[in-house]
């Protein structure tokens, strides 16, 4: 993925916890190999006013996760979550929802961090945004535009669709992720033929599990929490040999 000489990698994500799920092993490995890693997150994880008590706890969890992964810097672009559903709620009084920010505006904000860091590589998302979340799709759009503005090399985080189908159906048999339709996986990840980089991160599975555990609000409270708890509680050798073995990327053609 990178030459042995130290480089700087900016990983652009939608929400706190995404940095672990898609790129946690990559970031841990890069940091261990002596590269500088930076996380830029678009949204703060809070749906309401950022001044409410506890509203920004997910950013604190992100910083704790980043420390586990060896990340040197965390930067929030200043946007609120757009939510995952049919309704796009009004903006909070103190910041816009990510989906209401023009792509060009957000791309310039990301480009400023890329240029400040003299980054050699930008990690972003594939065209499906991983699983179709509108904030994730916007990360893809903004990341692609920021790469155009700066000329930085771009790799888009993804997962193989065939793997998603197998895993999704297995989890649904256990009563997990029932809201997703795995009979039509076109909305999730990328076909294996499109994947250009398969990064071996099995040695960093323990760090990835520990980083995910720092996202306590997500592990404990919502529908995705059960999935998170399964990952965290899996014996590390089993996780390293299965779910935590590889991370995948698509390098777009310029």
Protein Blocks (a to p, Z undefined) as FASTA:
>chain_A
ZZfbdcddddddfbehjlmmmmmmmmmmmmmnopacddddfbgoiabdfkbghklmmmmm
mmmmmmmnopabdcdehiacebjafbdcdddfkbccfklpcfklmmmmmmmmmmmnopab
dcdddfknonopaklmmmmmmmmmmmmmnopacddddddfklmmmmmmmmmmnopaklpc
fkbmmlgcjafklpmbdcdfklmmmmmmmmmmmmmmlmmmmmmlmmmmmmmmpcfklmmm
mmmmpccdddddZZ
